[in-house]
Amino acid sequence: MRTAYSEALIREGNRNPDVVVMGADTTDSLKTSKFGREFPDRFFNVGIAEGNLVTMSAGLAASGKTVFASTYAIFLPGRAVDQIRNNVAYPSPGGRGGLNVKLVASHGGLSVGPDGGSHQQLEDISIMRTIPNFRVMIPADTVAVSALTRMMASEYGPFYMRMARSKTPLVYGEGGDGSGAGAGATGADTRFEAGRANVLRDGSDCTIAACGITVSMALEAADLLWREKQTSCRVLDMFSVKPIDGHTLEKAARQTGRILTAEEHNIIGGMGSAVAESVSESYPVPIKRIGALDAFGESARDAEVPLLLQKHGITPFNMAQQAGALERLPER
């Protein structure tokens, strides 16, 4: 994901001379230093000073720049929520909500593994979706990263995008030029827009709504359900956590009667909570949330990360088991 993000930034830098990239001593890890080699006058590494990273980004945005500021998720928003809220989200020049700053974090969730529980950010979605004017994006693969980077560059206002540290399976088809459209691996017609979910697989018996690395797991779970129980499972990529796609969720609730959510985040306040909030107001059905069980992560070598995810039930097998066990409400 970091490589795709770096390449997308360079494309946007060529398209728009006002694109500026900021970093906080993690520019080599996030690969944004490649942008700096291409555009040295539009690249700034502020060092280990995340509050300064956000505040300087706000200043550049107030001067008319389109700013991408990046570091690890545990530091952004972990250390800088005050600056994010008051310096980026709160100012509304010309009546527009917030400043034109795109906060892009890597190393989110349990799959950070070897960095340990102190660096496994499990609260960021909850924090960022409660800040007014921010839109929150969680890409499932490199194609989504490229498309969402272009979308953020083309739309005014503050965004938060969270990427995984580890390599991710390809969910969407090849041709990730950042255009925002393409054929998914499932053959679904997909677009990457704020407030939209992508239906990667249709189904009539249950729905799995996932984001980030759990999207590919959800597709595996749907295959398991069909092979073992002939249960037809719809799979939604909820890459836009805020704004949430209430229309697609209500349709899924009405047509499948039960929804399971899966994410690499605390089950409290994350994407699953956003889905539950939306569905409860439109068409209440049984919902089960899978994610970190209101607990911190713990150290795990790269080869042990699947065991850490399994401990919290974030596996295709558990998704299939839990989705199949939910009571299904008939369409009313």
Order of alpha helices (4+ residues) and beta strands (2+ residues): alpha-beta-alpha-beta-alpha-beta-beta-alpha-beta-alpha-beta-beta-beta-beta-beta-alpha-beta-beta-alpha-beta-alpha-beta-alpha-alpha
